[in-house]
Amino acid sequence: MRPSSFLLVFASLLTVLAAVPTTSTAVPDSFSWSAPWSVEPVAFFGGSSPPQVAVDSAGAPQVLYCPVGEAWWSARTDSGWAREFVTATPGGGGCGGLALGPDDDPHVYMYSKLAGGLAAAKLWTRASPTWTSVAGTVPSGSIAVDLAGRVHMVAETAVAKGGSFEHYLQYSVYDGVAWQVTLVDFMGTTGFAFIGAHWEQVVVDAASNPHLLYYDPIRGDVRYASRDAAGWHVEVVEHIGFIGFIGRHGSVASGSDGTVHAAYLADVTPVALNRASLRHAVRTAAGWTIETVDGPPGMKGFSPTMLLSPAGRPRIGFQNWGPSGSDLDLQYASLDGATWAFETVYDAPILGVQFPSFAIDRCGNPHAAFFSNDDRGVMYATKGDCPDTAATASLRIEPRTLNLRSKGKWITATLTLEGATTQDVDLSSLAVNGIAPDRVQVLNNTVLQLKVSREEFIDTLPDPPRFGTAVTVTLTGQWRGGGSFTAADTIRITRPGR
């Protein structure tokens, strides 16, 4: 579909939805369920706006949604969705962003209109059940919170200069006192403030370093910016030209190993209908490795969210623009082997879905929030729960006293589980003092036995005095559902004859 056609359809759809009453109504206790995804409403209201979803450390979802002129936050509980009013948004339109802090506390930014019609973001934080705004505004775009509780924002901004405007990618950090602002990348100069189809996203890694992915419509680039001790570094991921679609059509994720993944919309065949293509890009030492993620014929990915499973495997949630140009259902793609697998999250009856947002919990379960034009409200979908397990693991090493001069081939490590079974353990993740076992045997439902090379194991130990010393041996591993565990034992080592 050509840009003008897309915008015409979009505008027509908004006209229909705008005629619907905008009062938020009560949500029923149950809705429709479709295996393997469960789908339920969060709130019903007229109009449409982009909701945001996040999941806390226990795997419970939170959703930000915005009826016309309002912003609401809602958390999923055992008895349903508990909602709180955040702020009124007179004249603001749309919706903002949601990110969770290190204590699972939500941070919300909401659009506000400044003099001259420019949009900026106001930050709100929650001390249950009160929401408090933070002084100052920054350009609205994308939000993330690091482990120190600092709020990171990234957005495109236009700076008036003479009779024109200079466009920049702006990065802002709220340090608890004030916003610290950096202009990361100069995009270009135009005669007008708004440049339309831009998008940007920020994520922070385990070391609280920011990673920015954004689309520069002036140069037609998908770009990536990262910061280290030397400063900011900007790279072109792919030159895709003009895409012609308004909204956030790109997303970035950083794995626990530091690998950066991106998903974005590329407009590769300008003369064909339904021409957009979904990309997946991985940053390597040699540059960006890029692939196309289009699934069955006619499937195209709009508004993608890039996710990584606990094991670092790529996941992308997106809105499908089907063969007819009107089949706006919700899709989820997974890469666990050589090819992508696709699932339909929600098959919209007639009018389709808009503005999908995805998150993934510590167990690897996906969560989605989206606006359903048929149901006229915000919906939530997931594939499963992340149980709050109290599973533990204990370790016993044999022999109990290890003579470093004696002969032998193996060290035996016995792992006993409580509150979990051997099926819950990712056997490939197990290591004793950092050494992968040569053999893993399942003795019963809760006990595993590992054989570790004696020679390699001894290399990890300190050189003891003649009469020996006690040392701690550590086994590490991963649960299949997400998360890690550690078990330790103490043995005696000796080296007689010295």
Summary of the structure (lengths in Angstrom):
residues: 498
radius of gyration: 26.0
end to end distance: 81.5
largest distance: 91.1
contacts: 1632
relative contact order: 0.09
helix: 5%
strand: 55%
